[in-house]
Amino acid sequence: MMFSKREAGKKLEQVQERSREAGSELCDELKSAASDSCDYLKKNPWAGVGIGAALGLVVGVLISKK
């Protein structure tokens, strides 16, 4: 099956457009998740402290195993 340059160009434009749309949707979802996380941590600051402590503990354990 042979494609002409014109057909290949059209297909490429379609793929690029779908990629832009998917990237835009992903960006919007990430912004929403970040906003929700910030709101949650503003309402529950001790949860942020606990999460930070837990991550520090995990990183410390991983570093000490070297």
mmJSON file of the N, C-alpha and C atoms, coordinates in Angstrom:
{"data_MODEL":{"atom_site":{
"group_PDB":["ATOM","ATOM","ATOM","ATOM","ATOM","ATOM","ATOM","ATOM","ATOM","ATOM","ATOM","ATOM","ATOM","ATOM","ATOM","ATOM","ATOM","ATOM","ATOM","ATOM","ATOM","ATOM","ATOM","ATOM","ATOM","ATOM","ATOM","ATOM","ATOM","ATOM","ATOM","ATOM","ATOM","ATOM","ATOM","ATOM","ATOM","ATOM","ATOM","ATOM","ATOM","ATOM","ATOM","ATOM","ATOM","ATOM","ATOM","ATOM","ATOM","ATOM","ATOM","ATOM","ATOM","ATOM","ATOM","ATOM","ATOM","ATOM","ATOM","ATOM","ATOM","ATOM","ATOM","ATOM","ATOM","ATOM","ATOM","ATOM","ATOM","ATOM","ATOM","ATOM","ATOM","ATOM","ATOM","ATOM","ATOM","ATOM","ATOM","ATOM","ATOM","ATOM","ATOM","ATOM","ATOM","ATOM","ATOM","ATOM","ATOM","ATOM","ATOM","ATOM","ATOM","ATOM","ATOM","ATOM","ATOM","ATOM","ATOM","ATOM","ATOM","ATOM","ATOM","ATOM","ATOM","ATOM","ATOM","ATOM","ATOM","ATOM","ATOM","ATOM","ATOM","ATOM","ATOM","ATOM","ATOM","ATOM","ATOM","ATOM","ATOM","ATOM","ATOM","ATOM","ATOM","ATOM","ATOM","ATOM","ATOM","ATOM","ATOM","ATOM","ATOM","ATOM","ATOM","ATOM","ATOM","ATOM","ATOM","ATOM","ATOM","ATOM","ATOM","ATOM","ATOM","ATOM","ATOM","ATOM","ATOM","ATOM","ATOM","ATOM","ATOM","ATOM","ATOM","ATOM","ATOM","ATOM","ATOM","ATOM","ATOM","ATOM","ATOM","ATOM","ATOM","ATOM","ATOM","ATOM","ATOM","ATOM","ATOM","ATOM","ATOM","ATOM","ATOM","ATOM","ATOM","ATOM","ATOM","ATOM","ATOM","ATOM","ATOM","ATOM","ATOM","ATOM","ATOM","ATOM","ATOM","ATOM","ATOM","ATOM","ATOM","ATOM","ATOM","ATOM","ATOM","ATOM"],
"id":[1,2,3,4,5,6,7,8,9,10,11,12,13,14,15,16,17,18,19,20,21,22,23,24,25,26,27,28,29,30,31,32,33,34,35,36,37,38,39,40,41,42,43,44,45,46,47,48,49,50,51,52,53,54,55,56,57,58,59,60,61,62,63,64,65,66,67,68,69,70,71,72,73,74,75,76,77,78,79,80,81,82,83,84,85,86,87,88,89,90,91,92,93,94,95,96,97,98,99,100,101,102,103,104,105,106,107,108,109,110,111,112,113,114,115,116,117,118,119,120,121,122,123,124,125,126,127,128,129,130,131,132,133,134,135,136,137,138,139,140,141,142,143,144,145,146,147,148,149,150,151,152,153,154,155,156,157,158,159,160,161,162,163,164,165,166,167,168,169,170,171,172,173,174,175,176,177,178,179,180,181,182,183,184,185,186,187,188,189,190,191,192,193,194,195,196,197,198],
"type_symbol":["N","C","C","N","C","C","N","C","C","N","C","C","N","C","C","N","C","C","N","C","C","N","C","C","N","C","C","N","C","C","N","C","C","N","C","C","N","C","C","N","C","C","N","C","C","N","C","C","N","C","C","N","C","C","N","C","C","N","C","C","N","C","C","N","C","C","N","C","C","N","C","C","N","C","C","N","C","C","N","C","C","N","C","C","N","C","C","N","C","C","N","C","C","N","C","C","N","C","C","N","C","C","N","C","C","N","C","C","N","C","C","N","C","C","N","C","C","N","C","C","N","C","C","N","C","C","N","C","C","N","C","C","N","C","C","N","C","C","N","C","C","N","C","C","N","C","C","N","C","C","N","C","C","N","C","C","N","C","C","N","C","C","N","C","C","N","C","C","N","C","C","N","C","C","N","C","C","N","C","C","N","C","C","N","C","C","N","C","C","N","C","C","N","C","C","N","C","C"],
"label_atom_id":["N","CA","C","N","CA","C","N","CA","C","N","CA","C","N","CA","C","N","CA","C","N","CA","C","N","CA","C","N","CA","C","N","CA","C","N","CA","C","N","CA","C","N","CA","C","N","CA","C","N","CA","C","N","CA","C","N","CA","C","N","CA","C","N","CA","C","N","CA","C","N","CA","C","N","CA","C","N","CA","C","N","CA","C","N","CA","C","N","CA","C","N","CA","C","N","CA","C","N","CA","C","N","CA","C","N","CA","C","N","CA","C","N","CA","C","N","CA","C","N","CA","C","N","CA","C","N","CA","C","N","CA","C","N","CA","C","N","CA","C","N","CA","C","N","CA","C","N","CA","C","N","CA","C","N","CA","C","N","CA","C","N","CA","C","N","CA","C","N","CA","C","N","CA","C","N","CA","C","N","CA","C","N","CA","C","N","CA","C","N","CA","C","N","CA","C","N","CA","C","N","CA","C","N","CA","C","N","CA","C","N","CA","C","N","CA","C","N","CA","C","N","CA","C","N","CA","C","N","CA","C"],
"label_alt_id":[null,null,null,null,null,null,null,null,null,null,null,null,null,null,null,null,null,null,null,null,null,null,null,null,null,null,null,null,null,null,null,null,null,null,null,null,null,null,null,null,null,null,null,null,null,null,null,null,null,null,null,null,null,null,null,null,null,null,null,null,null,null,null,null,null,null,null,null,null,null,null,null,null,null,null,null,null,null,null,null,null,null,null,null,null,null,null,null,null,null,null,null,null,null,null,null,null,null,null,null,null,null,null,null,null,null,null,null,null,null,null,null,null,null,null,null,null,null,null,null,null,null,null,null,null,null,null,null,null,null,null,null,null,null,null,null,null,null,null,null,null,null,null,null,null,null,null,null,null,null,null,null,null,null,null,null,null,null,null,null,null,null,null,null,null,null,null,null,null,null,null,null,null,null,null,null,null,null,null,null,null,null,null,null,null,null,null,null,null,null,null,null,null,null,null,null,null,null],
"label_comp_id":["MET","MET","MET","MET","MET","MET","PHE","PHE","PHE","SER","SER","SER","LYS","LYS","LYS","ARG","ARG","ARG","GLU","GLU","GLU","ALA","ALA","ALA","GLY","GLY","GLY","LYS","LYS","LYS","LYS","LYS","LYS","LEU","LEU","LEU","GLU","GLU","GLU","GLN","GLN","GLN","VAL","VAL","VAL","GLN","GLN","GLN","GLU","GLU","GLU","ARG","ARG","ARG","SER","SER","SER","ARG","ARG","ARG","GLU","GLU","GLU","ALA","ALA","ALA","GLY","GLY","GLY","SER","SER","SER","GLU","GLU","GLU","LEU","LEU","LEU","CYS","CYS","CYS","ASP","ASP","ASP","GLU","GLU","GLU","LEU","LEU","LEU","LYS","LYS","LYS","SER","SER","SER","ALA","ALA","ALA","ALA","ALA","ALA","SER","SER","SER","ASP","ASP","ASP","SER","SER","SER","CYS","CYS","CYS","ASP","ASP","ASP","TYR","TYR","TYR","LEU","LEU","LEU","LYS","LYS","LYS","LYS","LYS","LYS","ASN","ASN","ASN","PRO","PRO","PRO","TRP","TRP","TRP","ALA","ALA","ALA","GLY","GLY","GLY","VAL","VAL","VAL","GLY","GLY","GLY","ILE","ILE","ILE","GLY","GLY","GLY","ALA","ALA","ALA","ALA","ALA","ALA","LEU","LEU","LEU","GLY","GLY","GLY","LEU","LEU","LEU","VAL","VAL","VAL","VAL","VAL","VAL","GLY","GLY","GLY","VAL","VAL","VAL","LEU","LEU","LEU","ILE","ILE","ILE","SER","SER","SER","LYS","LYS","LYS","LYS","LYS","LYS"],
"label_asym_id":["A","A","A","A","A","A","A","A","A","A","A","A","A","A","A","A","A","A","A","A","A","A","A","A","A","A","A","A","A","A","A","A","A","A","A","A","A","A","A","A","A","A","A","A","A","A","A","A","A","A","A","A","A","A","A","A","A","A","A","A","A","A","A","A","A","A","A","A","A","A","A","A","A","A","A","A","A","A","A","A","A","A","A","A","A","A","A","A","A","A","A","A","A","A","A","A","A","A","A","A","A","A","A","A","A","A","A","A","A","A","A","A","A","A","A","A","A","A","A","A","A","A","A","A","A","A","A","A","A","A","A","A","A","A","A","A","A","A","A","A","A","A","A","A","A","A","A","A","A","A","A","A","A","A","A","A","A","A","A","A","A","A","A","A","A","A","A","A","A","A","A","A","A","A","A","A","A","A","A","A","A","A","A","A","A","A","A","A","A","A","A","A","A","A","A","A","A","A"],
"label_entity_id":["1","1","1","1","1","1","1","1","1","1","1","1","1","1","1","1","1","1","1","1","1","1","1","1","1","1","1","1","1","1","1","1","1","1","1","1","1","1","1","1","1","1","1","1","1","1","1","1","1","1","1","1","1","1","1","1","1","1","1","1","1","1","1","1","1","1","1","1","1","1","1","1","1","1","1","1","1","1","1","1","1","1","1","1","1","1","1","1","1","1","1","1","1","1","1","1","1","1","1","1","1","1","1","1","1","1","1","1","1","1","1","1","1","1","1","1","1","1","1","1","1","1","1","1","1","1","1","1","1","1","1","1","1","1","1","1","1","1","1","1","1","1","1","1","1","1","1","1","1","1","1","1","1","1","1","1","1","1","1","1","1","1","1","1","1","1","1","1","1","1","1","1","1","1","1","1","1","1","1","1","1","1","1","1","1","1","1","1","1","1","1","1","1","1","1","1","1","1"],
"label_seq_id":[1,1,1,2,2,2,3,3,3,4,4,4,5,5,5,6,6,6,7,7,7,8,8,8,9,9,9,10,10,10,11,11,11,12,12,12,13,13,13,14,14,14,15,15,15,16,16,16,17,17,17,18,18,18,19,19,19,20,20,20,21,21,21,22,22,22,23,23,23,24,24,24,25,25,25,26,26,26,27,27,27,28,28,28,29,29,29,30,30,30,31,31,31,32,32,32,33,33,33,34,34,34,35,35,35,36,36,36,37,37,37,38,38,38,39,39,39,40,40,40,41,41,41,42,42,42,43,43,43,44,44,44,45,45,45,46,46,46,47,47,47,48,48,48,49,49,49,50,50,50,51,51,51,52,52,52,53,53,53,54,54,54,55,55,55,56,56,56,57,57,57,58,58,58,59,59,59,60,60,60,61,61,61,62,62,62,63,63,63,64,64,64,65,65,65,66,66,66],
"pdbx_PDB_ins_code":[null,null,null,null,null,null,null,null,null,null,null,null,null,null,null,null,null,null,null,null,null,null,null,null,null,null,null,null,null,null,null,null,null,null,null,null,null,null,null,null,null,null,null,null,null,null,null,null,null,null,null,null,null,null,null,null,null,null,null,null,null,null,null,null,null,null,null,null,null,null,null,null,null,null,null,null,null,null,null,null,null,null,null,null,null,null,null,null,null,null,null,null,null,null,null,null,null,null,null,null,null,null,null,null,null,null,null,null,null,null,null,null,null,null,null,null,null,null,null,null,null,null,null,null,null,null,null,null,null,null,null,null,null,null,null,null,null,null,null,null,null,null,null,null,null,null,null,null,null,null,null,null,null,null,null,null,null,null,null,null,null,null,null,null,null,null,null,null,null,null,null,null,null,null,null,null,null,null,null,null,null,null,null,null,null,null,null,null,null,null,null,null,null,null,null,null,null,null],
"Cartn_x":[0.846,0.0,0.891,0.733,1.564,0.787,1.46,0.87,1.512,0.718,1.293,1.746,2.533,3.004,1.822,0.832,-0.341,-1.093,-1.298,-1.992,-1.186,0.123,0.986,0.937,0.93,0.845,-0.459,-1.564,-2.874,-2.905,-2.37,-2.325,-1.479,-0.353,0.524,-0.197,-0.91,-1.663,-2.733,-3.394,-4.416,-3.796,-2.676,-2.0,-1.527,-0.983,-0.526,-1.688,-2.818,-3.991,-4.482,-4.55,-4.97,-3.992,-2.707,-1.691,-1.848,-2.106,-2.317,-3.536,-4.618,-5.833,-5.597,-4.929,-4.649,-3.731,-2.734,-1.827,-2.544,-3.442,-4.208,-5.111,-5.768,-6.636,-5.825,-4.667,-3.805,-3.342,-2.96,-2.525,-3.648,-4.866,-6.007,-6.26,-6.161,-6.375,-5.298,-4.05,-2.958,-3.111,-3.532,-3.76,-4.873,-5.934,-7.046,-6.594,-5.821,-5.329,-4.411,-3.553,-2.654,-3.446,-4.457,-5.294,-6.031,-6.579,-7.278,-6.33,-5.106,-4.105,-3.757,-3.57,-3.242,-4.385,-5.612,-6.776,-6.839,-6.605,-6.657,-5.59,-4.373,-3.285,-3.469,-4.138,-4.428,-5.433,-6.366,-7.378,-6.829,-5.87,-5.304,-3.782,-3.182,-1.715,-0.96,-1.517,-0.813,-0.726,-1.655,-1.563,-0.311,-0.029,1.178,2.436,2.413,3.56,3.768,2.678,2.77,3.279,2.783,3.23,4.723,5.131,6.548,7.431,6.972,7.745,7.842,6.745,6.748,7.685,7.633,8.531,9.992,10.254,11.619,12.118,11.246,11.613,11.937,11.101,11.322,12.638,12.85,14.095,15.303,15.198,16.297,16.614,15.586,15.796,16.45,15.979,16.549,18.006,18.332,19.706,20.622,20.127,20.966,21.257,20.498,20.718,21.821,22.362,23.422,24.64],
"Cartn_y":[-1.175,0.0,1.237,2.082,3.269,4.509,5.404,6.672,7.778,8.75,9.91,10.891,11.853,12.857,13.624,13.867,14.611,13.826,12.533,11.69,11.584,11.435,11.344,12.652,13.761,15.068,15.235,14.788,14.873,14.005,12.797,11.891,12.501,13.075,13.708,14.856,15.682,16.784,16.264,15.164,14.585,14.082,13.419,12.894,14.051,15.089,16.243,16.915,17.048,17.671,16.829,15.509,14.638,14.715,14.809,14.922,16.236,17.318,18.612,18.56,17.957,17.864,17.028,15.887,15.017,15.72,16.422,17.162,18.266,18.949,20.01,19.451,18.333,17.701,17.239,16.65,16.189,17.366,18.452,19.647,20.183,20.235,20.706,19.81,18.506,17.563,17.719,17.901,18.068,19.369,20.436,21.704,21.56,20.843,20.621,19.808,18.77,17.932,18.731,19.56,20.387,21.382,21.97,22.916,22.231,21.052,20.293,19.921,19.533,19.172,20.373,21.52,22.727,23.094,23.021,23.319,22.369,21.087,20.096,20.386,20.688,20.935,22.244,23.217,24.454,24.193,23.29,22.956,21.986,21.153,20.122,20.178,21.191,21.322,20.166,19.535,18.426,17.215,17.107,16.02,16.219,17.47,17.77,17.454,17.748,17.434,15.919,15.186,13.722,13.133,13.657,13.166,13.47,14.673,15.035,14.146,13.854,12.981,11.571,11.072,9.726,9.651,10.662,10.668,10.771,11.59,11.697,10.384,9.679,8.362,7.374,7.339,6.418,6.761,8.043,8.439,8.094,8.342,7.997,6.523,5.695,4.238,3.825,4.378,4.023,4.459,5.633,6.125,5.286,4.887,4.128,2.714,2.2,0.839,0.768,1.899,1.884,1.202],
"Cartn_z":[0.0,0.0,0.0,-0.973,-1.126,-0.722,-0.028,0.354,-0.467,-0.82,-1.476,-0.397,-0.791,0.162,0.75,-0.052,0.402,1.474,1.225,2.207,3.498,3.364,4.543,5.327,4.621,5.278,6.035,5.429,6.097,7.346,7.227,8.382,9.506,9.148,10.132,10.831,10.089,10.688,11.649,11.282,12.156,13.457,13.347,14.541,15.416,14.814,15.582,16.311,15.652,16.272,17.451,17.272,18.378,19.539,19.231,20.278,21.049,20.34,21.003,21.917,21.432,22.237,23.49,23.322,24.466,25.463,24.973,25.849,26.602,25.923,26.564,27.655,27.378,28.372,29.585,29.338,30.423,31.274,30.636,31.355,32.235,31.714,32.492,33.699,33.507,34.614,35.688,35.265,36.228,37.016,36.33,37.023,38.048,37.681,38.599,39.808,39.583,40.679,41.603,41.033,41.838,42.679,42.081,42.811,43.953,43.679,44.727,45.858,45.506,46.521,47.387,46.766,47.526,48.467,47.973,48.815,50.002,49.761,50.837,51.887,51.418,52.36,53.128,52.524,53.253,54.369,54.124,55.133,56.175,55.798,56.678,56.65,57.273,57.177,57.813,58.832,59.469,58.548,57.626,56.638,55.776,55.43,54.658,55.432,56.725,57.573,57.627,57.774,57.825,56.521,55.42,54.109,53.923,54.292,54.18,55.029,56.259,57.15,56.574,56.051,55.475,54.27,53.406,52.249,52.687,53.693,54.215,54.761,55.455,56.005,54.884,53.867,52.74,52.026,51.759,51.087,51.96,53.266,54.18,54.176,54.173,54.151,52.838,51.743,50.443,50.33,50.857,50.794,51.681,52.835,53.774,53.292,52.334,51.832,50.805,50.397,49.383,49.86],
"occupancy":[1.0,1.0,1.0,1.0,1.0,1.0,1.0,1.0,1.0,1.0,1.0,1.0,1.0,1.0,1.0,1.0,1.0,1.0,1.0,1.0,1.0,1.0,1.0,1.0,1.0,1.0,1.0,1.0,1.0,1.0,1.0,1.0,1.0,1.0,1.0,1.0,1.0,1.0,1.0,1.0,1.0,1.0,1.0,1.0,1.0,1.0,1.0,1.0,1.0,1.0,1.0,1.0,1.0,1.0,1.0,1.0,1.0,1.0,1.0,1.0,1.0,1.0,1.0,1.0,1.0,1.0,1.0,1.0,1.0,1.0,1.0,1.0,1.0,1.0,1.0,1.0,1.0,1.0,1.0,1.0,1.0,1.0,1.0,1.0,1.0,1.0,1.0,1.0,1.0,1.0,1.0,1.0,1.0,1.0,1.0,1.0,1.0,1.0,1.0,1.0,1.0,1.0,1.0,1.0,1.0,1.0,1.0,1.0,1.0,1.0,1.0,1.0,1.0,1.0,1.0,1.0,1.0,1.0,1.0,1.0,1.0,1.0,1.0,1.0,1.0,1.0,1.0,1.0,1.0,1.0,1.0,1.0,1.0,1.0,1.0,1.0,1.0,1.0,1.0,1.0,1.0,1.0,1.0,1.0,1.0,1.0,1.0,1.0,1.0,1.0,1.0,1.0,1.0,1.0,1.0,1.0,1.0,1.0,1.0,1.0,1.0,1.0,1.0,1.0,1.0,1.0,1.0,1.0,1.0,1.0,1.0,1.0,1.0,1.0,1.0,1.0,1.0,1.0,1.0,1.0,1.0,1.0,1.0,1.0,1.0,1.0,1.0,1.0,1.0,1.0,1.0,1.0,1.0,1.0,1.0,1.0,1.0,1.0],
"B_iso_or_equiv":[0.0,0.0,0.0,0.0,0.0,0.0,0.0,0.0,0.0,0.0,0.0,0.0,0.0,0.0,0.0,0.0,0.0,0.0,0.0,0.0,0.0,0.0,0.0,0.0,0.0,0.0,0.0,0.0,0.0,0.0,0.0,0.0,0.0,0.0,0.0,0.0,0.0,0.0,0.0,0.0,0.0,0.0,0.0,0.0,0.0,0.0,0.0,0.0,0.0,0.0,0.0,0.0,0.0,0.0,0.0,0.0,0.0,0.0,0.0,0.0,0.0,0.0,0.0,0.0,0.0,0.0,0.0,0.0,0.0,0.0,0.0,0.0,0.0,0.0,0.0,0.0,0.0,0.0,0.0,0.0,0.0,0.0,0.0,0.0,0.0,0.0,0.0,0.0,0.0,0.0,0.0,0.0,0.0,0.0,0.0,0.0,0.0,0.0,0.0,0.0,0.0,0.0,0.0,0.0,0.0,0.0,0.0,0.0,0.0,0.0,0.0,0.0,0.0,0.0,0.0,0.0,0.0,0.0,0.0,0.0,0.0,0.0,0.0,0.0,0.0,0.0,0.0,0.0,0.0,0.0,0.0,0.0,0.0,0.0,0.0,0.0,0.0,0.0,0.0,0.0,0.0,0.0,0.0,0.0,0.0,0.0,0.0,0.0,0.0,0.0,0.0,0.0,0.0,0.0,0.0,0.0,0.0,0.0,0.0,0.0,0.0,0.0,0.0,0.0,0.0,0.0,0.0,0.0,0.0,0.0,0.0,0.0,0.0,0.0,0.0,0.0,0.0,0.0,0.0,0.0,0.0,0.0,0.0,0.0,0.0,0.0,0.0,0.0,0.0,0.0,0.0,0.0,0.0,0.0,0.0,0.0,0.0,0.0],
"pdbx_formal_charge":[null,null,null,null,null,null,null,null,null,null,null,null,null,null,null,null,null,null,null,null,null,null,null,null,null,null,null,null,null,null,null,null,null,null,null,null,null,null,null,null,null,null,null,null,null,null,null,null,null,null,null,null,null,null,null,null,null,null,null,null,null,null,null,null,null,null,null,null,null,null,null,null,null,null,null,null,null,null,null,null,null,null,null,null,null,null,null,null,null,null,null,null,null,null,null,null,null,null,null,null,null,null,null,null,null,null,null,null,null,null,null,null,null,null,null,null,null,null,null,null,null,null,null,null,null,null,null,null,null,null,null,null,null,null,null,null,null,null,null,null,null,null,null,null,null,null,null,null,null,null,null,null,null,null,null,null,null,null,null,null,null,null,null,null,null,null,null,null,null,null,null,null,null,null,null,null,null,null,null,null,null,null,null,null,null,null,null,null,null,null,null,null,null,null,null,null,null,null],
"auth_seq_id":[1,1,1,2,2,2,3,3,3,4,4,4,5,5,5,6,6,6,7,7,7,8,8,8,9,9,9,10,10,10,11,11,11,12,12,12,13,13,13,14,14,14,15,15,15,16,16,16,17,17,17,18,18,18,19,19,19,20,20,20,21,21,21,22,22,22,23,23,23,24,24,24,25,25,25,26,26,26,27,27,27,28,28,28,29,29,29,30,30,30,31,31,31,32,32,32,33,33,33,34,34,34,35,35,35,36,36,36,37,37,37,38,38,38,39,39,39,40,40,40,41,41,41,42,42,42,43,43,43,44,44,44,45,45,45,46,46,46,47,47,47,48,48,48,49,49,49,50,50,50,51,51,51,52,52,52,53,53,53,54,54,54,55,55,55,56,56,56,57,57,57,58,58,58,59,59,59,60,60,60,61,61,61,62,62,62,63,63,63,64,64,64,65,65,65,66,66,66],
"auth_comp_id":["MET","MET","MET","MET","MET","MET","PHE","PHE","PHE","SER","SER","SER","LYS","LYS","LYS","ARG","ARG","ARG","GLU","GLU","GLU","ALA","ALA","ALA","GLY","GLY","GLY","LYS","LYS","LYS","LYS","LYS","LYS","LEU","LEU","LEU","GLU","GLU","GLU","GLN","GLN","GLN","VAL","VAL","VAL","GLN","GLN","GLN","GLU","GLU","GLU","ARG","ARG","ARG","SER","SER","SER","ARG","ARG","ARG","GLU","GLU","GLU","ALA","ALA","ALA","GLY","GLY","GLY","SER","SER","SER","GLU","GLU","GLU","LEU","LEU","LEU","CYS","CYS","CYS","ASP","ASP","ASP","GLU","GLU","GLU","LEU","LEU","LEU","LYS","LYS","LYS","SER","SER","SER","ALA","ALA","ALA","ALA","ALA","ALA","SER","SER","SER","ASP","ASP","ASP","SER","SER","SER","CYS","CYS","CYS","ASP","ASP","ASP","TYR","TYR","TYR","LEU","LEU","LEU","LYS","LYS","LYS","LYS","LYS","LYS","ASN","ASN","ASN","PRO","PRO","PRO","TRP","TRP","TRP","ALA","ALA","ALA","GLY","GLY","GLY","VAL","VAL","VAL","GLY","GLY","GLY","ILE","ILE","ILE","GLY","GLY","GLY","ALA","ALA","ALA","ALA","ALA","ALA","LEU","LEU","LEU","GLY","GLY","GLY","LEU","LEU","LEU","VAL","VAL","VAL","VAL","VAL","VAL","GLY","GLY","GLY","VAL","VAL","VAL","LEU","LEU","LEU","ILE","ILE","ILE","SER","SER","SER","LYS","LYS","LYS","LYS","LYS","LYS"],
"auth_asym_id":["A","A","A","A","A","A","A","A","A","A","A","A","A","A","A","A","A","A","A","A","A","A","A","A","A","A","A","A","A","A","A","A","A","A","A","A","A","A","A","A","A","A","A","A","A","A","A","A","A","A","A","A","A","A","A","A","A","A","A","A","A","A","A","A","A","A","A","A","A","A","A","A","A","A","A","A","A","A","A","A","A","A","A","A","A","A","A","A","A","A","A","A","A","A","A","A","A","A","A","A","A","A","A","A","A","A","A","A","A","A","A","A","A","A","A","A","A","A","A","A","A","A","A","A","A","A","A","A","A","A","A","A","A","A","A","A","A","A","A","A","A","A","A","A","A","A","A","A","A","A","A","A","A","A","A","A","A","A","A","A","A","A","A","A","A","A","A","A","A","A","A","A","A","A","A","A","A","A","A","A","A","A","A","A","A","A","A","A","A","A","A","A","A","A","A","A","A","A"],
"auth_atom_id":["N","CA","C","N","CA","C","N","CA","C","N","CA","C","N","CA","C","N","CA","C","N","CA","C","N","CA","C","N","CA","C","N","CA","C","N","CA","C","N","CA","C","N","CA","C","N","CA","C","N","CA","C","N","CA","C","N","CA","C","N","CA","C","N","CA","C","N","CA","C","N","CA","C","N","CA","C","N","CA","C","N","CA","C","N","CA","C","N","CA","C","N","CA","C","N","CA","C","N","CA","C","N","CA","C","N","CA","C","N","CA","C","N","CA","C","N","CA","C","N","CA","C","N","CA","C","N","CA","C","N","CA","C","N","CA","C","N","CA","C","N","CA","C","N","CA","C","N","CA","C","N","CA","C","N","CA","C","N","CA","C","N","CA","C","N","CA","C","N","CA","C","N","CA","C","N","CA","C","N","CA","C","N","CA","C","N","CA","C","N","CA","C","N","CA","C","N","CA","C","N","CA","C","N","CA","C","N","CA","C","N","CA","C","N","CA","C","N","CA","C","N","CA","C","N","CA","C","N","CA","C"],
"pdbx_PDB_model_num":[1,1,1,1,1,1,1,1,1,1,1,1,1,1,1,1,1,1,1,1,1,1,1,1,1,1,1,1,1,1,1,1,1,1,1,1,1,1,1,1,1,1,1,1,1,1,1,1,1,1,1,1,1,1,1,1,1,1,1,1,1,1,1,1,1,1,1,1,1,1,1,1,1,1,1,1,1,1,1,1,1,1,1,1,1,1,1,1,1,1,1,1,1,1,1,1,1,1,1,1,1,1,1,1,1,1,1,1,1,1,1,1,1,1,1,1,1,1,1,1,1,1,1,1,1,1,1,1,1,1,1,1,1,1,1,1,1,1,1,1,1,1,1,1,1,1,1,1,1,1,1,1,1,1,1,1,1,1,1,1,1,1,1,1,1,1,1,1,1,1,1,1,1,1,1,1,1,1,1,1,1,1,1,1,1,1,1,1,1,1,1,1,1,1,1,1,1,1]
}}}
